[in-house]
Amino acid sequence: MRQRTRLRCRNSGKRGRWQSAFAAGALLLGISPAIGLAGANPAAADSGLAGASAGGGGTAAPQPEDPKPAPGVPLAPRDDEDGLTDAQRQALQTAKDQAAASGQPVVVTALTTETSTTTADPDGALTSNSSLLPTRVRKNGVWTALDATLKRNTDGTYSPVTSSEPLELSGGGSSAPLATMGTATERLSFGWPASLPLPVVSGAELTYPDVLPDVDLKVTATTLGGFSEVLVVKSATAASDPALKTLTLATHGTAVTVKDDGQHNLDAVTPSGEVAFSAPRPIMWDSAHATDAPAPAGSAVPPDAGPSPGARVAYVGTKLSPGALTLTPDQNLLTGTGTVYPLYIDPSWNPHPASGSRQHYNEVQAGCPTATSNYDSNAYGNPGVGDNTYSGCIGIERSYFQLGVPSGIWGTHIVSAGINVTETYAAQCDTTSTIGMYLTSAINAKFSWNTKPAAGTKIGSQSFDPACDSYVSGGFTATSTVARPAAGHWSALAYVLVNGSSESNGYHFKRFATNPSMSITYNHVPNTPSSLGVKLNASTYGCATTTPYPILGKTVATTPPSLDSVVSDADKDMVQATYTYWVGSGTKSTLKSKDVSSGQHAPVSFPSTYIKGLADGTVVDWQVSNTDGEDTKANTSTCHFTVDQRAPVEPTVTSNGSLYPDIDADGAPGAAAGTAGTFTAKVDPGTGNRSNCCGGHVCDCGVDHGDDRLRACWRDGSEVPSF
């Protein structure tokens, strides 16, 4: 019988269940200027969580229902043709021209955002690469990679080198708040009741030693402009300090109001109702460690980064009042006889980036069926997939992600698309699991396990090895899936990850990073060919779809006619025309033009042997399509022309009134030189030609057509001039 071992396999300095790469938080003492706060009742610590072992086996939640079909349309479609401005379209074309000329991919800078880039490929296609979270920010007119390393500002505060939202942290003293997030128009600040000691700076972390006796305050900046905060209570003596029984966060905001969502999560909401900052329900944990849990593989996990397997974990109570947020640590864990110190208290605040209207993630947990604290937050762990049997909310977990759809793909052909995810944690280091990805509905802050959207169309499955020695990346082919928002002009695409191996076996439990990516290669389909026609010598005949069809006469054998059309492509790619031609129900043949520039004619001549082999009176049918090498667009019209290679009949020319008789036919001498006269030229058009003379126009040869001249036609369709 195999011995079951609960093992945190890989964390690389980040949290396993309690990872905080995106979380931002503030736990404060004291009072600062008041802002509007929506009232809330105190929240008692969760009795099911307080004092529970983070390494305990727990009881698995019931097996969930099978995935059901879901609407799958995350956000309302847009009516824009492609969502691009004229300047962006011009920049796109310039990049495509440069890529074609150089043979190298060219980034379309005008389409770069905090979360996506677009590249013009040499073959004419375009590739969009996007991520859920921002990875760059425009700084001094240049896109710059995010970097949370703290630098000292001229006023003595600290800020990340580059973050997507502004953040300032205290450099010590009392002249500035502990932390200020956001811009001048939407800002949330947190004070500290006493003068702060000078911090010790290390990368993205500030440590303020002994803010209370034997209690340190650690604050870590994030690339998003938020911060995580941990009070490190080093001993039982420090824990018994009355100042730790209740902790007051002094808050000051600009254009935001802090509200409780009813689940002990806090939102800083703008007047329009948008969430600018949010805080999941805070937790605390001790330094206990399960004796049967081996040390994590790979990089060691700092104890203040999250609870280890076997740690005792509890919720922290919250209460809002004007100008303050009161936190009540769980007293049983804070001062309990079984508590192992240091003890860590970690409330968190999350900034919501500008892309938040489309980009989100969430985790639902069967063990906490009404909890909504995981929306856009991994303060206490990356989103889980499968049966969590040892930590936090025991039971099945599913994770939802929503990625923005770049408007540039609207109305295009999706050549290929893939969604890439990264496994950051595995419950068992010898177990490979299959993860299923399903299309689902839009993600919001209110859904929980009980109100989660259903899993819809399956995108695909992928096998993931355990993330023990390193993180494990996996890609899901999503070409047909992404084609739907491309055709429907969706603003975003949402999916859910479900453990396909087992949702009742803790061995298969995994966690995934909050920043999945999506890569889309797409192409604009060429326009429909236009200006269709057939040419013979200097004459051009249009696309005749109804009778009478133009007649191509005797010279077709020596100078074969050519088919022609104007071809074009929205990407301004080189375009090639393909002409398909046939007779009756016979075999179809094709002719291909040379590659021509978009908007140009693409003629191609018939083989002379083909024309010579046609019987007189044969009707040739033809159609045309054009391609840019990736996609093809046809003109659905069927054009026709008639071939007649017989020599024209010699016309009979007579002088009206016999003014000039034909002396070669023994006629009498005619009128004196200079005498005006008129002549009539007649030709017997022969069988089948009477209604198709004079270049295909309906006429009666030898009959006056109202221009004081008589017109006749040669059998090849050319007009006999009047004399």
C-alpha positions in Angstrom: 0.0 0.0 0.0 1.4 3.3 -1.0 2.2 5.7 1.9 0.4 9.1 1.4 2.7 12.1 1.8 1.5 15.7 1.6 4.3 17.7 0.0 4.6 21.3 -1.1 6.6 20.6 -4.2 7.7 23.9 -5.7 7.3 27.5 -4.7 10.4 29.3 -5.9 10.2 31.8 -3.0 6.5 32.3 -3.6 3.5 30.9 -1.7 2.0 27.5 -2.4 -1.6 27.8 -1.2 -0.9 31.3 0.1 1.1 32.9 -2.7 1.0 36.7 -2.9 2.5 37.8 -6.2 -0.5 40.0 -7.0 -1.8 40.8 -3.6 -1.5 44.2 -2.0 -2.3 44.9 1.6 -2.1 47.3 4.5 -2.5 46.7 8.2 -2.2 49.9 10.3 -2.6 51.4 13.7 -3.8 54.9 14.4 -6.0 57.6 12.8 -5.9 59.7 9.7 -8.3 62.1 8.0 -11.7 60.4 7.5 -13.3 59.3 4.3 -16.7 57.8 3.5 -16.9 54.2 4.6 -19.8 51.9 4.3 -20.6 50.3 7.6 -20.2 46.6 8.3 -20.6 44.4 11.3 -17.5 42.8 12.9 -16.6 39.5 11.3 -15.8 36.7 13.6 -13.0 34.4 12.7 -14.1 31.4 10.7 -14.6 28.6 13.3 -13.9 26.0 10.6 -10.6 27.6 9.8 -9.3 29.0 13.1 -6.8 26.6 14.7 -7.2 24.1 11.8 -4.0 22.5 10.6 -2.9 23.6 7.1 -1.5 20.1 6.7 -4.6 18.2 7.8 -6.3 15.7 5.5 -9.8 17.2 5.9 -12.9 15.9 4.3 -13.3 16.1 0.5 -16.3 17.9 -0.8 -18.9 16.0 -2.8 -18.1 15.3 -6.4 -19.4 18.3 -8.4 -21.8 18.2 -11.2 -20.6 17.4 -14.7 -19.7 20.5 -16.9 -22.9 21.9 -18.5 -23.1 24.0 -21.7 -22.7 27.7 -21.1 -23.4 30.7 -23.3 -19.7 31.2 -23.7 -20.0 34.8 -24.8 -18.0 36.7 -22.2 -18.8 40.3 -23.1 -21.2 42.0 -25.5 -20.0 42.1 -29.1 -18.8 45.4 -30.5 -20.0 46.9 -33.8 -16.6 48.3 -34.9 -15.1 46.9 -38.1 -11.8 46.1 -36.4 -11.7 48.5 -33.4 -8.6 50.3 -34.8 -8.1 54.0 -35.4 -6.9 55.3 -38.8 -3.4 56.0 -37.2 -3.2 52.4 -36.0 -4.2 51.0 -39.4 -1.5 53.1 -41.0 1.1 51.9 -38.5 0.0 48.4 -39.1 0.5 48.7 -42.8 3.9 50.3 -42.3 5.0 47.4 -40.1 3.8 44.9 -42.7 5.7 46.6 -45.5 8.8 46.6 -43.3 8.4 42.9 -42.4 7.9 42.0 -46.1 11.0 43.9 -47.2 13.3 42.7 -44.4 12.1 39.2 -44.0 12.0 39.7 -40.3 9.0 40.2 -37.9 8.3 43.8 -37.0 6.4 44.9 -33.8 3.5 47.2 -34.4 4.3 49.7 -31.7 1.0 51.6 -32.1 -0.9 48.4 -31.1 1.2 47.7 -28.0 -0.6 47.8 -24.6 0.3 47.0 -21.1 -0.8 43.4 -21.7 -0.4 42.8 -25.4 1.9 43.2 -28.4 1.2 42.7 -32.1 3.8 41.6 -34.6 3.7 41.8 -38.4 5.2 38.6 -39.9 7.1 38.5 -43.2 4.5 36.2 -44.8 1.8 38.8 -44.3 0.1 37.3 -41.2 -0.1 39.1 -37.9 0.6 37.6 -34.4 -0.9 39.0 -31.2 0.7 37.9 -27.8 -1.2 38.9 -24.7 -1.2 38.2 -21.0 -3.8 38.6 -18.3 -1.7 40.9 -16.1 0.3 43.9 -17.2 3.9 43.3 -18.1 5.0 46.7 -19.2 4.0 50.4 -18.9 4.6 53.4 -21.0 7.2 55.6 -19.3 8.5 58.8 -20.8 7.0 57.8 -24.1 8.7 54.4 -24.2 7.3 51.0 -23.2 9.2 49.7 -20.2 9.2 46.3 -18.5 7.7 46.3 -15.0 10.2 46.1 -12.1 9.1 46.1 -8.5 12.6 46.8 -7.1 12.3 49.8 -4.8 14.1 53.1 -5.4 14.3 56.1 -3.0 12.4 59.2 -4.2 13.6 62.7 -3.7 11.1 63.2 -0.9 12.4 60.2 1.0 9.6 57.8 0.1 10.1 54.6 -1.9 8.5 53.5 -5.2 9.0 50.6 -7.6 11.3 51.2 -10.5 8.4 50.6 -12.8 4.9 49.7 -11.9 1.6 49.8 -13.8 0.0 52.0 -11.1 1.7 54.6 -8.8 2.8 53.4 -5.4 4.6 55.3 -2.6 5.9 53.7 0.6 7.2 55.5 3.7 10.9 56.0 4.1 10.5 56.3 7.9 9.3 59.0 10.2 5.8 60.5 10.2 5.8 63.0 7.4 4.2 60.6 4.8 1.6 57.8 5.0 2.9 54.2 5.2 1.5 53.6 1.8 -0.3 55.4 -1.0 -1.7 53.6 -4.0 -3.2 55.1 -7.2 -3.2 58.5 -8.9 -4.3 61.9 -7.9 -7.8 61.3 -9.2 -8.3 57.9 -7.5 -6.1 57.3 -4.5 -6.1 55.2 -1.3 -3.6 55.9 1.5 -2.9 54.2 4.8 -1.4 55.9 7.9 0.6 54.7 10.8 0.0 56.0 14.4 3.6 56.5 15.3 6.8 57.6 13.7 8.1 54.7 11.7 11.7 53.5 12.0 14.0 53.7 9.0 13.3 50.7 6.8 15.8 48.1 5.7 15.5 47.9 1.9 16.0 44.6 0.0 14.8 44.4 -3.6 11.0 45.0 -3.5 10.8 44.7 0.3 10.9 47.2 3.2 11.3 45.9 6.7 10.4 48.4 9.6 11.9 46.8 12.7 10.1 46.9 16.1 7.0 48.9 15.1 5.7 47.3 18.4 7.9 45.5 20.9 9.3 42.4 19.2 7.0 43.0 16.2 8.4 43.8 12.7 6.4 45.2 9.8 7.3 43.9 6.3 6.0 45.6 3.2 6.6 44.2 -0.3 5.8 46.2 -3.5 4.3 44.5 -6.5 4.7 45.4 -10.2 1.0 46.3 -10.4 1.5 49.2 -7.9 0.1 47.4 -4.9 1.8 46.0 -1.8 1.6 43.1 0.6 2.1 43.7 4.3 2.9 41.2 7.1 3.2 41.9 10.9 5.7 39.5 12.3 4.9 38.7 15.9 8.1 37.1 17.2 7.1 35.7 20.6 4.2 35.0 23.0 5.2 38.1 25.0 4.8 40.2 21.9 1.5 38.5 21.1 0.1 39.4 24.5 0.6 43.2 23.8 -2.9 44.8 24.2 -2.2 46.8 21.0 -2.5 43.5 19.0 -6.0 42.6 20.3 -7.5 45.1 17.8 -5.7 46.8 15.1 -7.0 50.0 13.4 -6.2 50.9 9.8 -6.4 54.6 9.3 -7.5 55.3 5.8 -7.8 58.3 3.5 -9.1 58.2 0.0 -9.7 60.4 -3.0 -12.8 59.5 -5.1 -13.1 56.1 -3.6 -15.4 54.6 -0.9 -14.5 51.5 1.0 -17.3 48.9 1.3 -17.7 45.4 2.7 -19.1 43.0 0.0 -21.0 41.0 2.6 -18.3 38.2 2.6 -15.8 40.2 4.6 -13.9 41.3 1.4 -13.4 45.0 1.0 -13.7 47.1 -2.2 -12.6 50.7 -2.7 -15.2 51.8 -5.2 -15.3 54.9 -7.5 -18.5 57.0 -7.8 -19.3 55.1 -11.1 -19.2 51.8 -9.3 -15.9 50.5 -10.6 -13.5 48.8 -8.1 -10.2 50.6 -7.9 -8.7 48.6 -5.1 -9.9 45.5 -3.2 -8.9 43.4 -0.2 -9.7 39.7 0.3 -10.6 38.6 3.8 -7.3 38.7 5.8 -5.7 35.7 7.5 -3.1 34.9 10.1 -0.9 31.8 10.6 1.8 30.4 12.9 5.1 28.7 12.2 4.0 25.1 12.9 5.1 22.6 10.3 3.7 19.1 9.6 6.2 16.5 10.7 5.3 14.2 7.7 5.8 17.0 5.2 9.2 17.1 3.5 10.9 20.4 2.9 9.8 22.0 -0.4 11.7 21.1 -3.5 13.5 23.9 -5.2 13.8 27.4 -3.6 13.0 27.7 0.0 9.8 29.5 0.9 10.1 32.4 3.4 8.0 31.7 6.5 6.4 35.2 6.2 5.3 34.4 2.6 2.5 32.0 3.7 1.6 29.1 5.9 3.6 25.9 5.6 1.9 22.5 5.6 0.8 21.9 9.2 0.6 25.6 10.1 -2.4 26.7 12.1 -4.4 29.3 10.1 -7.3 31.6 11.1 -9.3 34.5 9.6 -8.9 38.0 10.9 -12.2 39.8 11.8 -12.9 43.1 10.0 -15.1 46.1 10.8 -15.5 49.3 8.9 -16.2 52.7 10.5 -15.7 56.3 9.2 -12.0 56.8 8.5 -10.9 53.5 9.8 -10.9 49.7 9.4 -10.6 47.7 12.5 -9.0 44.2 12.4 -9.5 41.7 15.1 -6.9 38.8 15.1 -8.2 35.4 16.2 -7.3 35.4 19.9 -7.1 31.6 20.2 -4.3 31.6 17.5 -2.7 34.8 18.6 -2.1 33.7 22.2 -2.9 30.0 22.2 -0.8 27.5 24.1 -0.2 25.5 20.9 0.8 28.5 18.7 4.3 28.3 17.3 6.0 31.7 16.9 6.8 33.8 14.9 3.1 34.5 14.1 2.2 36.3 10.9 -0.8 38.6 10.3 -1.4 39.5 6.7 -4.2 41.6 5.4 -3.9 42.5 1.7 -5.0 45.1 -0.9 -5.1 44.5 -4.6 -5.0 47.4 -7.2 -7.1 46.8 -10.3 -5.3 47.8 -13.5 -6.9 49.8 -16.3 -7.4 46.5 -18.3 -9.6 45.2 -15.5 -12.8 45.6 -17.5 -11.7 42.7 -19.6 -9.0 40.8 -17.7 -9.8 38.9 -14.5 -9.3 35.6 -12.7 -11.1 33.9 -9.9 -11.1 30.7 -7.9 -14.2 28.9 -6.4 -13.9 26.4 -3.6 -16.4 23.8 -2.6 -15.1 24.0 1.0 -16.1 27.7 1.2 -19.1 27.5 -1.1 -20.2 31.2 -0.6 -16.8 32.8 -0.5 -16.0 35.5 -3.1 -12.6 36.5 -1.8 -10.5 35.1 -4.6 -11.6 37.6 -7.4 -8.5 39.1 -8.9 -6.5 38.0 -5.8 -4.0 35.4 -5.0 -3.1 36.9 -1.7 -3.3 33.5 -0.1 -2.4 31.2 -3.0 -2.5 30.8 -6.7 -5.8 29.5 -8.2 -6.3 25.8 -7.5 -7.6 23.0 -9.7 -8.7 19.7 -8.2 -9.3 18.4 -4.7 -7.5 20.4 -2.0 -7.1 18.0 0.9 -4.7 19.8 3.3 -4.9 23.6 3.3 -7.4 26.4 3.7 -10.9 25.6 2.3 -10.8 21.8 2.1 -12.5 20.4 -1.0 -12.7 20.8 -4.8 -11.4 23.9 -6.4 -11.8 25.3 -10.0 -10.1 28.3 -11.5 -11.5 30.9 -13.9 -9.6 33.2 -16.2 -10.7 36.0 -18.5 -8.4 37.3 -21.3 -9.1 40.4 -23.4 -9.6 39.8 -27.1 -7.6 42.3 -29.3 -9.9 44.1 -31.6 -7.4 43.7 -34.4 -8.5 40.1 -34.9 -12.1 41.0 -35.5 -13.4 39.8 -38.9 -10.1 38.0 -39.7 -9.2 34.4 -40.3 -7.6 32.8 -37.2 -4.6 30.9 -38.6 -3.7 29.5 -35.2 -4.3 30.3 -31.5 -3.1 28.9 -28.2 -3.6 29.6 -24.5 -0.6 29.0 -22.3 -0.8 28.3 -18.5 1.8 27.7 -15.9 1.6 25.2 -13.1 3.2 26.5 -9.9 2.4 23.9 -7.4 1.6 20.1 -7.2 0.3 18.3 -4.2 2.2 15.2 -5.1 5.6 15.1 -6.8 5.1 11.7 -8.5 1.6 12.4 -10.0 0.9 13.6 -13.5 -2.6 15.1 -14.0 -4.8 15.9 -17.0 -6.3 19.4 -16.9 -9.3 20.3 -18.9 -10.0 23.8 -20.2 -13.6 24.8 -21.0 -15.2 28.0 -22.4 -17.3 29.8 -19.9 -19.2 33.0 -19.3 -17.9 36.4 -18.0 -16.1 36.5 -14.7 -17.3 38.8 -12.0 -16.5 39.6 -8.3 -19.7 38.1 -7.0 -19.7 34.5 -8.0 -18.7 31.7 -5.6 -18.8 27.9 -5.8 -22.6 28.0 -5.4 -23.1 30.7 -8.1 -20.2 29.8 -10.5 -20.9 29.9 -14.3 -21.1 26.5 -15.9 -18.3 24.9 -18.0 -19.3 25.1 -21.7 -17.6 23.9 -24.8 -14.4 22.0 -24.2 -11.3 23.8 -25.5 -9.0 20.9 -24.9 -7.0 18.8 -22.4 -3.3 18.9 -21.4 -1.2 16.6 -19.3 0.9 18.3 -16.6 3.8 16.8 -14.8 4.2 17.8 -11.2 5.7 21.3 -10.6 8.4 20.2 -8.2 11.9 21.0 -9.5 10.5 23.9 -11.6 7.3 25.4 -12.9 5.5 23.5 -15.7 4.1 25.3 -18.7 1.4 23.8 -20.9 -0.4 25.1 -24.0 -4.0 24.5 -25.1 -4.7 24.7 -28.9 -7.6 27.2 -29.2 -7.8 28.0 -32.9 -11.5 27.2 -33.3 -12.3 28.7 -29.9 -10.7 32.1 -30.7 -12.4 32.1 -34.1 -15.7 32.7 -32.3 -14.7 36.0 -30.7 -13.0 37.0 -34.0 -16.2 36.5 -35.9 -18.5 37.9 -33.2 -16.3 40.9 -32.2 -16.1 39.8 -28.5 -14.2 42.0 -26.1 -12.9 39.0 -24.0 -12.8 35.3 -23.7 -13.3 33.4 -20.4 -12.4 29.8 -19.6 -12.3 27.5 -16.5 -9.7 24.9 -15.6 -11.1 21.6 -14.3 -9.0 18.7 -13.1 -9.8 16.0 -15.6 -7.8 13.2 -13.8 -9.8 13.5 -10.6 -11.8 15.9 -8.5 -11.9 13.5 -5.6 -8.2 12.5 -5.2 -5.9 15.0 -3.5 -2.8 13.6 -5.3 -3.9 15.4 -8.5 -4.4 18.8 -6.9 -2.5 21.6 -8.7 -2.2 25.4 -8.7 -1.7 27.7 -11.7 -0.2 31.2 -12.1 -2.5 34.1 -12.3 -0.9 35.4 -15.6 -1.8 33.1 -18.4 -1.0 34.2 -22.0 -2.7 33.9 -25.3 -1.0 33.8 -28.8 -3.1 34.4 -31.9 -1.8 34.4 -35.5 -4.4 35.9 -37.9 -4.8 37.1 -41.4 -7.2 39.4 -43.2 -8.9 37.5 -46.0 -8.4 39.1 -49.5 -11.2 41.2 -51.0 -13.5 39.8 -53.6 -11.9 40.1 -57.1 -13.4 43.0 -59.1 -13.5 44.4 -62.7 -13.7 40.9 -64.3 -13.2 40.7 -68.0 -11.8 38.9 -71.0 -9.4 40.7 -73.4 -8.6 40.1 -77.1 -6.1 42.3 -78.7 -7.1 45.9 -77.9 -10.7 45.0 -77.1 -12.0 44.3 -73.5 -15.3 42.5 -72.8 -16.8 42.5 -69.3 -18.0 39.5 -67.4 -21.1 38.4 -69.4 -23.4 36.5 -67.0 -26.4 36.5 -69.4 -26.8 36.1 -73.2 -25.8 37.4 -75.6 -22.3 36.5 -74.8 -19.4 38.3 -76.5 -17.9 36.5 -79.6 -14.2 36.2 -79.8 -13.3 35.8 -83.5 -10.7 34.4 -85.8 -7.7 36.0 -84.1 -8.2 34.0 -80.9 -6.2 31.1 -82.5 -3.1 33.2 -83.2 -3.5 35.6 -80.3 -5.2 33.8 -77.4 -7.5 35.9 -75.2 -6.7 36.6 -71.6 -8.8 36.6 -68.5 -8.4 39.6 -66.1 -9.5 41.0 -62.8 -8.4 43.4 -60.1 -7.2 41.7 -56.9 -6.7 43.3 -53.5 -6.1 42.6 -49.9 -6.7 44.6 -46.7 -3.1 43.8 -45.6 -1.7 45.1 -48.9 -0.1 41.7 -49.4 1.0 40.5 -52.8 -2.1 38.7 -54.4 -2.4 36.0 -57.0 -5.5 35.4 -59.1 -6.7 31.9 -60.0 -9.0 31.5 -63.0 -11.1 28.4 -63.4 -12.6 27.7 -66.8 -14.7 24.9 -68.5 -17.1 24.1 -71.2 -20.5 22.7 -70.4 -20.2 19.8 -68.0 -16.6 19.1 -69.0 -13.5 19.1 -66.8 -12.5 22.3 -65.2 -9.0 23.7 -65.7 -7.2 26.6 -63.9 -4.8 29.4 -64.8 -2.8 31.3 -62.2 -1.6 34.8 -62.6 1.7 36.2 -61.3 1.8 37.7 -57.8 0.8 41.3 -58.2 0.5 44.2 -55.7 -2.8 44.7 -54.0 -5.2 46.8 -56.2 -3.6 45.8 -59.5 -4.8 43.8 -62.5 -3.9 40.2 -62.6 -4.2 39.0 -66.3 -3.4 35.5 -67.6 -3.7 34.2 -71.2 -5.3 31.0 -72.4 -3.0 28.4 -73.9 -3.3 28.7 -77.7 -3.7 24.9 -78.0 -6.8 25.1 -75.8 -8.5 27.8 -78.0 -7.6 26.0 -81.2 -9.2 22.9 -80.0 -12.6 24.5 -79.5 -15.3 24.1 -82.0 -16.9 27.2 -83.5 -19.8 28.4 -81.4 -18.3 26.9 -78.2 -19.3 28.8 -75.0 -16.5 29.0 -72.4 -17.5 29.5 -68.7 -15.0 31.0 -66.2 -14.7 32.2 -62.6 -11.9 33.9 -60.6 -10.6 33.8 -57.0 -7.6 35.5 -55.4 -5.3 34.5 -52.6 -2.6 36.2 -50.4 -0.9 32.9 -49.8 -2.9 32.2 -46.6 -6.5 32.8 -47.5 -8.6 32.7 -50.6 -11.7 34.8 -51.6 -13.7 34.0 -54.8 -16.0 36.1 -56.9 -19.1 33.9 -57.2 -20.1 35.2 -60.6 -19.8 32.9 -63.6 -18.7 34.7 -66.8 -19.1 33.4 -70.4 -17.8 34.1 -73.9 -18.3 32.4 -77.3 -15.5 31.3 -79.6 -15.8 31.5 -83.5 -12.6 31.0 -85.5 -14.2 31.0 -89.1 -12.9 33.6 -91.6 -15.2 36.5 -92.2 -17.4 36.6 -95.4 -16.4 39.1 -98.1 -18.8 42.0 -97.9 -20.8 43.3 -100.9 -20.4 47.0 -101.5 -22.9 49.0 -103.6 -23.3 52.6 -104.5 -26.6 54.1 -103.6 -28.5 55.1 -106.7 -25.8 53.5 -108.9 -23.9 56.8 -108.8 -20.7 54.8 -108.8 -21.3 51.5 -110.5 -18.9 48.6 -110.1 -16.7 48.8 -113.2 -15.1 45.5 -112.3 -18.5 44.0 -112.9 -18.9 45.7 -116.3 -20.6 48.7 -114.8 -20.9 52.0 -116.7 -18.6 54.9 -115.9 -19.6 56.7 -112.7 -20.1 60.3 -111.8 -17.4 62.8 -112.2 -14.7 63.1 -109.7 -15.7 65.1 -106.6 -19.3 64.1 -106.8 -20.7 63.1 -103.4 -22.1 59.7 -103.0 -23.1 57.0 -100.4 -22.4 53.3 -100.3 -23.8 50.3 -98.7 -21.7 47.5 -97.4 -23.4 44.2 -96.7 -22.2 40.9 -95.4 -23.9 37.6 -94.8 -23.0 36.9 -91.2 -23.6 33.2 -91.6 -25.4 30.8 -89.4 -25.4 31.7 -85.7 -23.8 35.1 -86.1 -26.7 37.3 -87.0 -27.5 38.3 -83.4 -23.9 38.7 -82.3 -22.2 41.2 -84.6 -20.4 44.5 -84.0 -18.5 43.4 -80.9 -21.4 41.5 -79.4 -24.0 44.2 -79.8 -27.4 43.1 -81.1 -27.8 44.5 -84.6 -29.1 43.8 -88.0 -26.1 44.0 -90.3 -26.8 46.3 -93.3 -29.6 48.2 -91.6 -29.4 51.9 -90.9 -28.9 52.5 -87.1 -29.7 56.2 -87.2 -26.3 57.7 -87.7 -26.7 58.4 -91.4 -24.4 55.4 -92.1 -24.9 51.8 -92.6 -23.0 49.4 -90.4 -21.9 45.9 -91.2 -19.9 43.4 -89.2 -17.2 40.9 -90.2 -17.8 37.5 -88.9 -15.1 38.0 -86.3 -17.1 40.7 -84.7 -15.2 43.7 -86.0 -17.2 46.5 -87.7 -16.9 47.3 -91.4 -16.5 51.0 -91.7 -18.8 53.1 -93.9 -17.4 54.7 -97.0 
